[in-house]
Amino acid sequence: MGHEIEIFTSGCYLCRETVEIVEKAKCSECTLTEYNLAEKCESEICLVRAKKYGIKATPTIVVDGRIAIEGKPTVEKVKKILGL
């Protein structure tokens, strides 16, 4: 079963590493969307989503509509949260 994964970033090296870690850990059915809060979104969707979830720090990983991890995770931690 695939998960909807959203990563809120700010363009820092920890954020880039987090995106790479999630890419490695996620299943092929999972969808991954990155919202870089340091860049202006064309549709403002990133700001709306960040407010909806109450994002307070970057990187933050949201899985299926719930904050799952704040900060840089390990591949193992991401796999555990995704049930892989």
PDB file with SEQRES, HELIX, SHEET and CRYST1 records, atoms N, CA, C and O in Angstrom:
SEQRES   1 A   84  MET GLY HIS GLU ILE GLU ILE PHE THR SER GLY CYS TYR          
SEQRES   2 A   84  LEU CYS ARG GLU THR VAL GLU ILE VAL GLU LYS ALA LYS          
SEQRES   3 A   84  CYS SER GLU CYS THR LEU THR GLU TYR ASN LEU ALA GLU          
SEQRES   4 A   84  LYS CYS GLU SER GLU ILE CYS LEU VAL ARG ALA LYS LYS          
SEQRES   5 A   84  TYR GLY ILE LYS ALA THR PRO THR ILE VAL VAL ASP GLY          
SEQRES   6 A   84  ARG ILE ALA ILE GLU GLY LYS PRO THR VAL GLU LYS VAL          
SEQRES   7 A   84  LYS LYS ILE LEU GLY LEU                                      
HELIX    1 AA1 TYR A   13  ALA A   25  1                                  13    
HELIX    2 AA2 ILE A   45  TYR A   53  1                                   9    
HELIX    3 AA3 VAL A   75  LEU A   82  1                                   8    
SHEET    1 AA1 4 THR A  31  ASN A  36  0                                        
SHEET    2 AA1 4 GLU A   4  THR A   9  1                                        
SHEET    3 AA1 4 THR A  60  VAL A  63 -1                                        
SHEET    4 AA1 4 ARG A  66  GLU A  70 -1                                        
CRYST1    1.000    1.000    1.000  90.00  90.00  90.00 P 1           1          
ATOM      1  N   MET A   1       0.844  -1.180   0.000  1.00  0.00           N  
ATOM      2  CA  MET A   1       0.000   0.000   0.000  1.00  0.00           C  
ATOM      3  C   MET A   1       0.886   1.240   0.000  1.00  0.00           C  
ATOM      4  O   MET A   1       1.791   1.362   0.826  1.00  0.00           O  
ATOM      5  N   GLY A   2       0.628   2.156  -0.923  1.00  0.00           N  
ATOM      6  CA  GLY A   2       1.419   3.367  -1.015  1.00  0.00           C  
ATOM      7  C   GLY A   2       0.963   4.430  -0.038  1.00  0.00           C  
ATOM      8  O   GLY A   2      -0.206   4.489   0.344  1.00  0.00           O  
ATOM      9  N   HIS A   3       1.889   5.254   0.351  1.00  0.00           N  
ATOM     10  CA  HIS A   3       1.622   6.358   1.271  1.00  0.00           C  
ATOM     11  C   HIS A   3       1.819   7.681   0.550  1.00  0.00           C  
ATOM     12  O   HIS A   3       2.583   7.767  -0.412  1.00  0.00           O  
ATOM     13  N   GLU A   4       1.125   8.713   1.022  1.00  0.00           N  
ATOM     14  CA  GLU A   4       1.351  10.063   0.537  1.00  0.00           C  
ATOM     15  C   GLU A   4       2.351  10.721   1.482  1.00  0.00           C  
ATOM     16  O   GLU A   4       2.061  10.934   2.659  1.00  0.00           O  
ATOM     17  N   ILE A   5       3.524  11.038   0.957  1.00  0.00           N  
ATOM     18  CA  ILE A   5       4.597  11.618   1.758  1.00  0.00           C  
ATOM     19  C   ILE A   5       4.824  13.050   1.295  1.00  0.00           C  
ATOM     20  O   ILE A   5       4.985  13.312   0.103  1.00  0.00           O  
ATOM     21  N   GLU A   6       4.836  13.974   2.255  1.00  0.00           N  
ATOM     22  CA  GLU A   6       5.127  15.365   1.970  1.00  0.00           C  
ATOM     23  C   GLU A   6       6.316  15.770   2.835  1.00  0.00           C  
ATOM     24  O   GLU A   6       6.342  15.489   4.034  1.00  0.00           O  
ATOM     25  N   ILE A   7       7.296  16.427   2.227  1.00  0.00           N  
ATOM     26  CA  ILE A   7       8.457  16.891   2.973  1.00  0.00           C  
ATOM     27  C   ILE A   7       8.517  18.407   2.871  1.00  0.00           C  
ATOM     28  O   ILE A   7       8.552  18.967   1.775  1.00  0.00           O  
ATOM     29  N   PHE A   8       8.527  19.061   4.016  1.00  0.00           N  
ATOM     30  CA  PHE A   8       8.643  20.511   4.077  1.00  0.00           C  
ATOM     31  C   PHE A   8      10.103  20.841   4.327  1.00  0.00           C  
ATOM     32  O   PHE A   8      10.683  20.428   5.331  1.00  0.00           O  
ATOM     33  N   THR A   9      10.693  21.594   3.396  1.00  0.00           N  
ATOM     34  CA  THR A   9      12.120  21.894   3.437  1.00  0.00           C  
ATOM     35  C   THR A   9      12.342  23.402   3.364  1.00  0.00           C  
ATOM     36  O   THR A   9      11.412  24.185   3.168  1.00  0.00           O  
ATOM     37  N   SER A  10      13.617  23.780   3.532  1.00  0.00           N  
ATOM     38  CA  SER A  10      13.983  25.199   3.388  1.00  0.00           C  
ATOM     39  C   SER A  10      15.235  25.368   2.542  1.00  0.00           C  
ATOM     40  O   SER A  10      15.862  26.427   2.563  1.00  0.00           O  
ATOM     41  N   GLY A  11      15.601  24.335   1.803  1.00  0.00           N  
ATOM     42  CA  GLY A  11      16.744  24.431   0.906  1.00  0.00           C  
ATOM     43  C   GLY A  11      18.096  24.176   1.550  1.00  0.00           C  
ATOM     44  O   GLY A  11      19.123  24.307   0.884  1.00  0.00           O  
ATOM     45  N   CYS A  12      18.126  23.814   2.830  1.00  0.00           N  
ATOM     46  CA  CYS A  12      19.397  23.580   3.517  1.00  0.00           C  
ATOM     47  C   CYS A  12      19.931  22.175   3.208  1.00  0.00           C  
ATOM     48  O   CYS A  12      19.218  21.344   2.645  1.00  0.00           O  
ATOM     49  N   TYR A  13      21.179  21.923   3.578  1.00  0.00           N  
ATOM     50  CA  TYR A  13      21.776  20.621   3.287  1.00  0.00           C  
ATOM     51  C   TYR A  13      21.076  19.489   4.040  1.00  0.00           C  
ATOM     52  O   TYR A  13      20.964  18.383   3.509  1.00  0.00           O  
ATOM     53  N   LEU A  14      20.603  19.738   5.264  1.00  0.00           N  
ATOM     54  CA  LEU A  14      19.868  18.702   5.998  1.00  0.00           C  
ATOM     55  C   LEU A  14      18.564  18.354   5.286  1.00  0.00           C  
ATOM     56  O   LEU A  14      18.142  17.198   5.264  1.00  0.00           O  
ATOM     57  N   CYS A  15      17.946  19.356   4.716  1.00  0.00           N  
ATOM     58  CA  CYS A  15      16.706  19.125   3.974  1.00  0.00           C  
ATOM     59  C   CYS A  15      16.977  18.302   2.720  1.00  0.00           C  
ATOM     60  O   CYS A  15      16.231  17.369   2.422  1.00  0.00           O  
ATOM     61  N   ARG A  16      18.023  18.631   1.990  1.00  0.00           N  
ATOM     62  CA  ARG A  16      18.372  17.866   0.784  1.00  0.00           C  
ATOM     63  C   ARG A  16      18.681  16.417   1.142  1.00  0.00           C  
ATOM     64  O   ARG A  16      18.256  15.496   0.443  1.00  0.00           O  
ATOM     65  N   GLU A  17      19.430  16.213   2.243  1.00  0.00           N  
ATOM     66  CA  GLU A  17      19.740  14.851   2.681  1.00  0.00           C  
ATOM     67  C   GLU A  17      18.472  14.107   3.084  1.00  0.00           C  
ATOM     68  O   GLU A  17      18.343  12.910   2.830  1.00  0.00           O  
ATOM     69  N   THR A  18      17.542  14.812   3.709  1.00  0.00           N  
ATOM     70  CA  THR A  18      16.283  14.187   4.119  1.00  0.00           C  
ATOM     71  C   THR A  18      15.495  13.708   2.904  1.00  0.00           C  
ATOM     72  O   THR A  18      14.969  12.595   2.907  1.00  0.00           O  
ATOM     73  N   VAL A  19      15.411  14.530   1.880  1.00  0.00           N  
ATOM     74  CA  VAL A  19      14.707  14.135   0.654  1.00  0.00           C  
ATOM     75  C   VAL A  19      15.363  12.894   0.061  1.00  0.00           C  
ATOM     76  O   VAL A  19      14.663  11.970  -0.354  1.00  0.00           O  
ATOM     77  N   GLU A  20      16.698  12.853   0.013  1.00  0.00           N  
ATOM     78  CA  GLU A  20      17.414  11.688  -0.515  1.00  0.00           C  
ATOM     79  C   GLU A  20      17.132  10.444   0.317  1.00  0.00           C  
ATOM     80  O   GLU A  20      16.946   9.361  -0.237  1.00  0.00           O  
ATOM     81  N   ILE A  21      17.100  10.582   1.627  1.00  0.00           N  
ATOM     82  CA  ILE A  21      16.835   9.452   2.518  1.00  0.00           C  
ATOM     83  C   ILE A  21      15.429   8.901   2.282  1.00  0.00           C  
ATOM     84  O   ILE A  21      15.239   7.688   2.192  1.00  0.00           O  
ATOM     85  N   VAL A  22      14.456   9.787   2.184  1.00  0.00           N  
ATOM     86  CA  VAL A  22      13.076   9.338   1.957  1.00  0.00           C  
ATOM     87  C   VAL A  22      12.948   8.690   0.588  1.00  0.00           C  
ATOM     88  O   VAL A  22      12.251   7.685   0.446  1.00  0.00           O  
ATOM     89  N   GLU A  23      13.603   9.244  -0.417  1.00  0.00           N  
ATOM     90  CA  GLU A  23      13.592   8.633  -1.759  1.00  0.00           C  
ATOM     91  C   GLU A  23      14.099   7.191  -1.701  1.00  0.00           C  
ATOM     92  O   GLU A  23      13.528   6.301  -2.331  1.00  0.00           O  
ATOM     93  N   LYS A  24      15.173   6.966  -0.941  1.00  0.00           N  
ATOM     94  CA  LYS A  24      15.746   5.621  -0.818  1.00  0.00           C  
ATOM     95  C   LYS A  24      14.818   4.682  -0.054  1.00  0.00           C  
ATOM     96  O   LYS A  24      14.730   3.498  -0.378  1.00  0.00           O  
ATOM     97  N   ALA A  25      14.130   5.201   0.951  1.00  0.00           N  
ATOM     98  CA  ALA A  25      13.358   4.356   1.863  1.00  0.00           C  
ATOM     99  C   ALA A  25      11.937   4.063   1.386  1.00  0.00           C  
ATOM    100  O   ALA A  25      11.376   3.028   1.747  1.00  0.00           O  
ATOM    101  N   LYS A  26      11.353   4.929   0.600  1.00  0.00           N  
ATOM    102  CA  LYS A  26       9.935   4.786   0.263  1.00  0.00           C  
ATOM    103  C   LYS A  26       9.699   3.636  -0.701  1.00  0.00           C  
ATOM    104  O   LYS A  26      10.603   3.195  -1.410  1.00  0.00           O  
ATOM    105  N   CYS A  27       8.458   3.161  -0.709  1.00  0.00           N  
ATOM    106  CA  CYS A  27       8.093   2.087  -1.631  1.00  0.00           C  
ATOM    107  C   CYS A  27       7.756   2.676  -3.001  1.00  0.00           C  
ATOM    108  O   CYS A  27       7.580   3.887  -3.131  1.00  0.00           O  
ATOM    109  N   SER A  28       7.666   1.840  -4.000  1.00  0.00           N  
ATOM    110  CA  SER A  28       7.406   2.321  -5.360  1.00  0.00           C  
ATOM    111  C   SER A  28       5.998   2.886  -5.515  1.00  0.00           C  
ATOM    112  O   SER A  28       5.755   3.694  -6.411  1.00  0.00           O  
ATOM    113  N   GLU A  29       5.068   2.473  -4.655  1.00  0.00           N  
ATOM    114  CA  GLU A  29       3.701   2.985  -4.724  1.00  0.00           C  
ATOM    115  C   GLU A  29       3.524   4.298  -3.962  1.00  0.00           C  
ATOM    116  O   GLU A  29       2.492   4.953  -4.104  1.00  0.00           O  
ATOM    117  N   CYS A  30       4.505   4.692  -3.161  1.00  0.00           N  
ATOM    118  CA  CYS A  30       4.417   5.926  -2.380  1.00  0.00           C  
ATOM    119  C   CYS A  30       4.598   7.141  -3.281  1.00  0.00           C  
ATOM    120  O   CYS A  30       5.385   7.117  -4.226  1.00  0.00           O  
ATOM    121  N   THR A  31       3.859   8.202  -2.974  1.00  0.00           N  
ATOM    122  CA  THR A  31       4.049   9.466  -3.686  1.00  0.00           C  
ATOM    123  C   THR A  31       4.807  10.420  -2.771  1.00  0.00           C  
ATOM    124  O   THR A  31       4.572  10.457  -1.564  1.00  0.00           O  
ATOM    125  N   LEU A  32       5.707  11.181  -3.352  1.00  0.00           N  
ATOM    126  CA  LEU A  32       6.536  12.101  -2.574  1.00  0.00           C  
ATOM    127  C   LEU A  32       6.429  13.493  -3.169  1.00  0.00           C  
ATOM    128  O   LEU A  32       6.654  13.694  -4.363  1.00  0.00           O  
ATOM    129  N   THR A  33       6.079  14.459  -2.314  1.00  0.00           N  
ATOM    130  CA  THR A  33       6.007  15.858  -2.718  1.00  0.00           C  
ATOM    131  C   THR A  33       6.888  16.661  -1.773  1.00  0.00           C  
ATOM    132  O   THR A  33       6.794  16.530  -0.553  1.00  0.00           O  
ATOM    133  N   GLU A  34       7.745  17.494  -2.354  1.00  0.00           N  
ATOM    134  CA  GLU A  34       8.585  18.373  -1.538  1.00  0.00           C  
ATOM    135  C   GLU A  34       8.055  19.798  -1.641  1.00  0.00           C  
ATOM    136  O   GLU A  34       7.792  20.299  -2.734  1.00  0.00           O  
ATOM    137  N   TYR A  35       7.904  20.437  -0.496  1.00  0.00           N  
ATOM    138  CA  TYR A  35       7.509  21.838  -0.436  1.00  0.00           C  
ATOM    139  C   TYR A  35       8.675  22.626   0.158  1.00  0.00           C  
ATOM    140  O   TYR A  35       8.958  22.520   1.352  1.00  0.00           O  
ATOM    141  N   ASN A  36       9.347  23.414  -0.675  1.00  0.00           N  
ATOM    142  CA  ASN A  36      10.461  24.230  -0.213  1.00  0.00           C  
ATOM    143  C   ASN A  36       9.896  25.570   0.253  1.00  0.00           C  
ATOM    144  O   ASN A  36       9.517  26.408  -0.566  1.00  0.00           O  
ATOM    145  N   LEU A  37       9.843  25.765   1.546  1.00  0.00           N  
ATOM    146  CA  LEU A  37       9.240  26.964   2.117  1.00  0.00           C  
ATOM    147  C   LEU A  37      10.103  28.213   1.926  1.00  0.00           C  
ATOM    148  O   LEU A  37       9.635  29.329   2.150  1.00  0.00           O  
ATOM    149  N   ALA A  38      11.351  28.031   1.516  1.00  0.00           N  
ATOM    150  CA  ALA A  38      12.240  29.171   1.265  1.00  0.00           C  
ATOM    151  C   ALA A  38      11.973  29.796  -0.106  1.00  0.00           C  
ATOM    152  O   ALA A  38      12.382  30.926  -0.374  1.00  0.00           O  
ATOM    153  N   GLU A  39      11.281  29.045  -0.970  1.00  0.00           N  
ATOM    154  CA  GLU A  39      10.946  29.543  -2.296  1.00  0.00           C  
ATOM    155  C   GLU A  39       9.447  29.827  -2.345  1.00  0.00           C  
ATOM    156  O   GLU A  39       8.654  29.159  -1.681  1.00  0.00           O  
ATOM    157  N   LYS A  40       9.082  30.803  -3.121  1.00  0.00           N  
ATOM    158  CA  LYS A  40       7.659  31.134  -3.241  1.00  0.00           C  
ATOM    159  C   LYS A  40       6.957  30.093  -4.113  1.00  0.00           C  
ATOM    160  O   LYS A  40       7.392  29.811  -5.230  1.00  0.00           O  
ATOM    161  N   CYS A  41       5.879  29.532  -3.597  1.00  0.00           N  
ATOM    162  CA  CYS A  41       5.080  28.577  -4.362  1.00  0.00           C  
ATOM    163  C   CYS A  41       4.219  29.342  -5.358  1.00  0.00           C  
ATOM    164  O   CYS A  41       3.717  30.424  -5.051  1.00  0.00           O  
ATOM    165  N   GLU A  42       4.051  28.785  -6.538  1.00  0.00           N  
ATOM    166  CA  GLU A  42       3.221  29.435  -7.546  1.00  0.00           C  
ATOM    167  C   GLU A  42       1.775  29.552  -7.064  1.00  0.00           C  
ATOM    168  O   GLU A  42       1.132  30.583  -7.264  1.00  0.00           O  
ATOM    169  N   SER A  43       1.270  28.503  -6.435  1.00  0.00           N  
ATOM    170  CA  SER A  43      -0.137  28.491  -6.036  1.00  0.00           C  
ATOM    171  C   SER A  43      -0.321  28.720  -4.537  1.00  0.00           C  
ATOM    172  O   SER A  43      -1.449  28.707  -4.045  1.00  0.00           O  
ATOM    173  N   GLU A  44       0.765  28.928  -3.815  1.00  0.00           N  
ATOM    174  CA  GLU A  44       0.728  29.112  -2.356  1.00  0.00           C  
ATOM    175  C   GLU A  44       0.311  27.833  -1.617  1.00  0.00           C  
ATOM    176  O   GLU A  44       0.045  27.865  -0.416  1.00  0.00           O  
ATOM    177  N   ILE A  45       0.255  26.708  -2.342  1.00  0.00           N  
ATOM    178  CA  ILE A  45      -0.170  25.451  -1.722  1.00  0.00           C  
ATOM    179  C   ILE A  45       0.767  25.052  -0.584  1.00  0.00           C  
ATOM    180  O   ILE A  45       0.321  24.495   0.419  1.00  0.00           O  
ATOM    181  N   CYS A  46       2.057  25.330  -0.733  1.00  0.00           N  
ATOM    182  CA  CYS A  46       3.001  24.929   0.314  1.00  0.00           C  
ATOM    183  C   CYS A  46       2.713  25.653   1.627  1.00  0.00           C  
ATOM    184  O   CYS A  46       2.809  25.056   2.700  1.00  0.00           O  
ATOM    185  N   LEU A  47       2.364  26.925   1.546  1.00  0.00           N  
ATOM    186  CA  LEU A  47       2.063  27.678   2.769  1.00  0.00           C  
ATOM    187  C   LEU A  47       0.758  27.215   3.397  1.00  0.00           C  
ATOM    188  O   LEU A  47       0.648  27.123   4.619  1.00  0.00           O  
ATOM    189  N   VAL A  48      -0.229  26.926   2.561  1.00  0.00           N  
ATOM    190  CA  VAL A  48      -1.516  26.424   3.058  1.00  0.00           C  
ATOM    191  C   VAL A  48      -1.313  25.090   3.770  1.00  0.00           C  
ATOM    192  O   VAL A  48      -1.844  24.876   4.859  1.00  0.00           O  
ATOM    193  N   ARG A  49      -0.545  24.195   3.155  1.00  0.00           N  
ATOM    194  CA  ARG A  49      -0.286  22.874   3.747  1.00  0.00           C  
ATOM    195  C   ARG A  49       0.515  23.013   5.041  1.00  0.00           C  
ATOM    196  O   ARG A  49       0.221  22.342   6.030  1.00  0.00           O  
ATOM    197  N   ALA A  50       1.528  23.886   5.035  1.00  0.00           N  
ATOM    198  CA  ALA A  50       2.358  24.083   6.227  1.00  0.00           C  
ATOM    199  C   ALA A  50       1.513  24.575   7.398  1.00  0.00           C  
ATOM    200  O   ALA A  50       1.692  24.120   8.528  1.00  0.00           O  
ATOM    201  N   LYS A  51       0.603  25.492   7.135  1.00  0.00           N  
ATOM    202  CA  LYS A  51      -0.286  25.991   8.191  1.00  0.00           C  
ATOM    203  C   LYS A  51      -1.245  24.906   8.655  1.00  0.00           C  
ATOM    204  O   LYS A  51      -1.510  24.778   9.851  1.00  0.00           O  
ATOM    205  N   LYS A  52      -1.764  24.129   7.719  1.00  0.00           N  
ATOM    206  CA  LYS A  52      -2.699  23.049   8.053  1.00  0.00           C  
ATOM    207  C   LYS A  52      -2.069  22.058   9.036  1.00  0.00           C  
ATOM    208  O   LYS A  52      -2.704  21.638  10.003  1.00  0.00           O  
ATOM    209  N   TYR A  53      -0.817  21.692   8.776  1.00  0.00           N  
ATOM    210  CA  TYR A  53      -0.134  20.714   9.625  1.00  0.00           C  
ATOM    211  C   TYR A  53       0.542  21.340  10.836  1.00  0.00           C  
ATOM    212  O   TYR A  53       0.938  20.621  11.754  1.00  0.00           O  
ATOM    213  N   GLY A  54       0.681  22.644  10.861  1.00  0.00           N  
ATOM    214  CA  GLY A  54       1.365  23.305  11.965  1.00  0.00           C  
ATOM    215  C   GLY A  54       2.867  23.099  11.919  1.00  0.00           C  
ATOM    216  O   GLY A  54       3.499  22.883  12.953  1.00  0.00           O  
ATOM    217  N   ILE A  55       3.445  23.165  10.721  1.00  0.00           N  
ATOM    218  CA  ILE A  55       4.886  22.975  10.542  1.00  0.00           C  
ATOM    219  C   ILE A  55       5.631  24.072  11.292  1.00  0.00           C  
ATOM    220  O   ILE A  55       5.368  25.259  11.100  1.00  0.00           O  
ATOM    221  N   LYS A  56       6.569  23.658  12.154  1.00  0.00           N  
ATOM    222  CA  LYS A  56       7.330  24.609  12.961  1.00  0.00           C  
ATOM    223  C   LYS A  56       8.823  24.595  12.653  1.00  0.00           C  
ATOM    224  O   LYS A  56       9.551  25.509  13.038  1.00  0.00           O  
ATOM    225  N   ALA A  57       9.276  23.552  11.955  1.00  0.00           N  
ATOM    226  CA  ALA A  57      10.704  23.403  11.671  1.00  0.00           C  
ATOM    227  C   ALA A  57      10.870  22.660  10.351  1.00  0.00           C  
ATOM    228  O   ALA A  57       9.962  21.972   9.885  1.00  0.00           O  
ATOM    229  N   THR A  58      12.045  22.815   9.765  1.00  0.00           N  
ATOM    230  CA  THR A  58      12.369  22.039   8.566  1.00  0.00           C  
ATOM    231  C   THR A  58      13.667  21.300   8.802  1.00  0.00           C  
ATOM    232  O   THR A  58      14.548  21.812   9.493  1.00  0.00           O  
ATOM    233  N   PRO A  59      13.806  20.117   8.251  1.00  0.00           N  
ATOM    234  CA  PRO A  59      12.810  19.400   7.470  1.00  0.00           C  
ATOM    235  C   PRO A  59      11.744  18.748   8.368  1.00  0.00           C  
ATOM    236  O   PRO A  59      12.020  18.342   9.497  1.00  0.00           O  
ATOM    237  N   THR A  60      10.540  18.664   7.838  1.00  0.00           N  
ATOM    238  CA  THR A  60       9.457  17.942   8.491  1.00  0.00           C  
ATOM    239  C   THR A  60       8.831  17.012   7.462  1.00  0.00           C  
ATOM    240  O   THR A  60       8.551  17.415   6.333  1.00  0.00           O  
ATOM    241  N   ILE A  61       8.614  15.767   7.862  1.00  0.00           N  
ATOM    242  CA  ILE A  61       8.023  14.771   6.984  1.00  0.00           C  
ATOM    243  C   ILE A  61       6.604  14.475   7.458  1.00  0.00           C  
ATOM    244  O   ILE A  61       6.377  14.140   8.621  1.00  0.00           O  
ATOM    245  N   VAL A  62       5.658  14.606   6.535  1.00  0.00           N  
ATOM    246  CA  VAL A  62       4.255  14.308   6.803  1.00  0.00           C  
ATOM    247  C   VAL A  62       3.903  13.050   6.012  1.00  0.00           C  
ATOM    248  O   VAL A  62       4.158  12.972   4.811  1.00  0.00           O  
ATOM    249  N   VAL A  63       3.318  12.070   6.692  1.00  0.00           N  
ATOM    250  CA  VAL A  63       2.909  10.832   6.037  1.00  0.00           C  
ATOM    251  C   VAL A  63       1.402  10.679   6.209  1.00  0.00           C  
ATOM    252  O   VAL A  63       0.885  10.653   7.326  1.00  0.00           O  
ATOM    253  N   ASP A  64       0.717  10.580   5.086  1.00  0.00           N  
ATOM    254  CA  ASP A  64      -0.737  10.398   5.084  1.00  0.00           C  
ATOM    255  C   ASP A  64      -1.456  11.431   5.949  1.00  0.00           C  
ATOM    256  O   ASP A  64      -2.385  11.102   6.686  1.00  0.00           O  
ATOM    257  N   GLY A  65      -1.010  12.687   5.847  1.00  0.00           N  
ATOM    258  CA  GLY A  65      -1.692  13.775   6.517  1.00  0.00           C  
ATOM    259  C   GLY A  65      -1.323  14.016   7.970  1.00  0.00           C  
ATOM    260  O   GLY A  65      -1.958  14.832   8.638  1.00  0.00           O  
ATOM    261  N   ARG A  66      -0.303  13.319   8.474  1.00  0.00           N  
ATOM    262  CA  ARG A  66       0.125  13.511   9.864  1.00  0.00           C  
ATOM    263  C   ARG A  66       1.633  13.706   9.925  1.00  0.00           C  
ATOM    264  O   ARG A  66       2.388  13.040   9.217  1.00  0.00           O  
ATOM    265  N   ILE A  67       2.062  14.636  10.787  1.00  0.00           N  
ATOM    266  CA  ILE A  67       3.502  14.829  10.973  1.00  0.00           C  
ATOM    267  C   ILE A  67       4.087  13.545  11.540  1.00  0.00           C  
ATOM    268  O   ILE A  67       3.654  13.056  12.583  1.00  0.00           O  
ATOM    269  N   ALA A  68       5.089  13.003  10.829  1.00  0.00           N  
ATOM    270  CA  ALA A  68       5.709  11.743  11.241  1.00  0.00           C  
ATOM    271  C   ALA A  68       7.103  11.962  11.807  1.00  0.00           C  
ATOM    272  O   ALA A  68       7.494  11.299  12.767  1.00  0.00           O  
ATOM    273  N   ILE A  69       7.861  12.893  11.216  1.00  0.00           N  
ATOM    274  CA  ILE A  69       9.249  13.118  11.626  1.00  0.00           C  
ATOM    275  C   ILE A  69       9.569  14.600  11.485  1.00  0.00           C  
ATOM    276  O   ILE A  69       9.250  15.222  10.472  1.00  0.00           O  
ATOM    277  N   GLU A  70      10.200  15.155  12.508  1.00  0.00           N  
ATOM    278  CA  GLU A  70      10.758  16.503  12.419  1.00  0.00           C  
ATOM    279  C   GLU A  70      12.266  16.344  12.534  1.00  0.00           C  
ATOM    280  O   GLU A  70      12.758  15.707  13.465  1.00  0.00           O  
ATOM    281  N   GLY A  71      12.997  16.920  11.593  1.00  0.00           N  
ATOM    282  CA  GLY A  71      14.448  16.753  11.570  1.00  0.00           C  
ATOM    283  C   GLY A  71      14.851  15.671  10.596  1.00  0.00           C  
ATOM    284  O   GLY A  71      14.008  15.008   9.991  1.00  0.00           O  
ATOM    285  N   LYS A  72      16.160  15.502  10.453  1.00  0.00           N  
ATOM    286  CA  LYS A  72      16.714  14.520   9.511  1.00  0.00           C  
ATOM    287  C   LYS A  72      16.596  13.113  10.087  1.00  0.00           C  
ATOM    288  O   LYS A  72      17.107  12.846  11.175  1.00  0.00           O  
ATOM    289  N   PRO A  73      15.926  12.208   9.367  1.00  0.00           N  
ATOM    290  CA  PRO A  73      15.761  10.833   9.845  1.00  0.00           C  
ATOM    291  C   PRO A  73      16.834   9.895   9.291  1.00  0.00           C  
ATOM    292  O   PRO A  73      17.685  10.304   8.501  1.00  0.00           O  
ATOM    293  N   THR A  74      16.778   8.659   9.709  1.00  0.00           N  
ATOM    294  CA  THR A  74      17.572   7.596   9.095  1.00  0.00           C  
ATOM    295  C   THR A  74      16.668   6.841   8.120  1.00  0.00           C  
ATOM    296  O   THR A  74      15.444   6.937   8.200  1.00  0.00           O  
ATOM    297  N   VAL A  75      17.271   6.098   7.211  1.00  0.00           N  
ATOM    298  CA  VAL A  75      16.496   5.268   6.287  1.00  0.00           C  
ATOM    299  C   VAL A  75      15.649   4.285   7.083  1.00  0.00           C  
ATOM    300  O   VAL A  75      14.486   4.051   6.754  1.00  0.00           O  
ATOM    301  N   GLU A  76      16.232   3.711   8.132  1.00  0.00           N  
ATOM    302  CA  GLU A  76      15.517   2.739   8.952  1.00  0.00           C  
ATOM    303  C   GLU A  76      14.281   3.333   9.612  1.00  0.00           C  
ATOM    304  O   GLU A  76      13.234   2.690   9.673  1.00  0.00           O  
ATOM    305  N   LYS A  77      14.407   4.571  10.110  1.00  0.00           N  
ATOM    306  CA  LYS A  77      13.273   5.215  10.756  1.00  0.00           C  
ATOM    307  C   LYS A  77      12.142   5.474   9.764  1.00  0.00           C  
ATOM    308  O   LYS A  77      10.971   5.272  10.084  1.00  0.00           O  
ATOM    309  N   VAL A  78      12.493   5.921   8.564  1.00  0.00           N  
ATOM    310  CA  VAL A  78      11.482   6.173   7.539  1.00  0.00           C  
ATOM    311  C   VAL A  78      10.785   4.861   7.168  1.00  0.00           C  
ATOM    312  O   VAL A  78       9.558   4.817   7.080  1.00  0.00           O  
ATOM    313  N   LYS A  79      11.549   3.809   6.954  1.00  0.00           N  
ATOM    314  CA  LYS A  79      10.960   2.510   6.610  1.00  0.00           C  
ATOM    315  C   LYS A  79      10.022   2.023   7.712  1.00  0.00           C  
ATOM    316  O   LYS A  79       8.956   1.479   7.422  1.00  0.00           O  
ATOM    317  N   LYS A  80      10.408   2.211   8.970  1.00  0.00           N  
ATOM    318  CA  LYS A  80       9.567   1.793  10.086  1.00  0.00           C  
ATOM    319  C   LYS A  80       8.244   2.543  10.077  1.00  0.00           C  
ATOM    320  O   LYS A  80       7.186   1.942  10.260  1.00  0.00           O  
ATOM    321  N   ILE A  81       8.300   3.835   9.867  1.00  0.00           N  
ATOM    322  CA  ILE A  81       7.077   4.653   9.848  1.00  0.00           C  
ATOM    323  C   ILE A  81       6.180   4.255   8.669  1.00  0.00           C  
ATOM    324  O   ILE A  81       4.955   4.287   8.778  1.00  0.00           O  
ATOM    325  N   LEU A  82       6.790   3.885   7.558  1.00  0.00           N  
ATOM    326  CA  LEU A  82       6.023   3.482   6.387  1.00  0.00           C  
ATOM    327  C   LEU A  82       5.587   2.017   6.449  1.00  0.00           C  
ATOM    328  O   LEU A  82       4.858   1.546   5.576  1.00  0.00           O  
ATOM    329  N   GLY A  83       6.031   1.306   7.472  1.00  0.00           N  
ATOM    330  CA  GLY A  83       5.660  -0.104   7.620  1.00  0.00           C  
ATOM    331  C   GLY A  83       6.350  -1.023   6.627  1.00  0.00           C  
ATOM    332  O   GLY A  83       5.790  -2.034   6.204  1.00  0.00           O  
ATOM    333  N   LEU A  84       7.572  -0.660   6.262  1.00  0.00           N  
ATOM    334  CA  LEU A  84       8.324  -1.466   5.277  1.00  0.00           C  
ATOM    335  C   LEU A  84       9.398  -2.300   5.935  1.00  0.00           C  
ATOM    336  O   LEU A  84      10.117  -3.031   5.253  1.00  0.00           O  
TER     337      LEU A  84                                                      
END                                                                             
